[in-house]
Amino acid sequence: MFCFFLNSFLIFVLTKKYLPTSLQLFLFIICILNIIFYQ
C-alpha cells in the first residue's frame, strides 16, 4: 500500500515536473525496496 502511494505520488510529480529527476528516481528505488522487503 505504501508502494502504491509512492507510485501515485511519483506519477503526480512526473506530470507536474515538480521534483528533480534524482528525487524521482530515489522515490522509485524506495518503492522497489518496499516491494522486496514486504512481499
C-alpha positions in Angstrom: 0.0 0.0 0.0 2.9 2.3 0.8 4.4 1.5 -2.5 1.1 2.2 -4.2 1.1 5.7 -2.6 4.7 6.3 -3.8 3.8 5.3 -7.3 0.8 7.6 -7.3 2.9 10.4 -5.9 5.6 9.7 -8.5 3.1 9.9 -11.3 1.8 13.2 -10.0 5.4 14.5 -9.8 6.3 13.4 -13.3 3.1 15.1 -14.6 3.8 18.3 -12.7 7.6 18.2 -13.1 7.8 19.4 -9.5 10.8 17.5 -8.3 14.3 16.9 -9.8 14.8 13.6 -11.7 17.2 12.4 -9.0 14.5 12.6 -6.3 12.0 10.9 -8.6 14.5 8.1 -9.1 15.0 8.0 -5.3 11.3 7.5 -4.7 11.2 4.8 -7.3 14.1 2.9 -5.6 12.3 3.2 -2.3 9.2 1.7 -3.9 11.2 -1.2 -5.3 12.9 -1.9 -1.9 9.4 -1.8 -0.3 8.2 -4.5 -2.7 11.2 -6.7 -2.0 11.1 -6.5 1.8 7.3 -6.6 2.3 6.4 -9.2 -0.3 
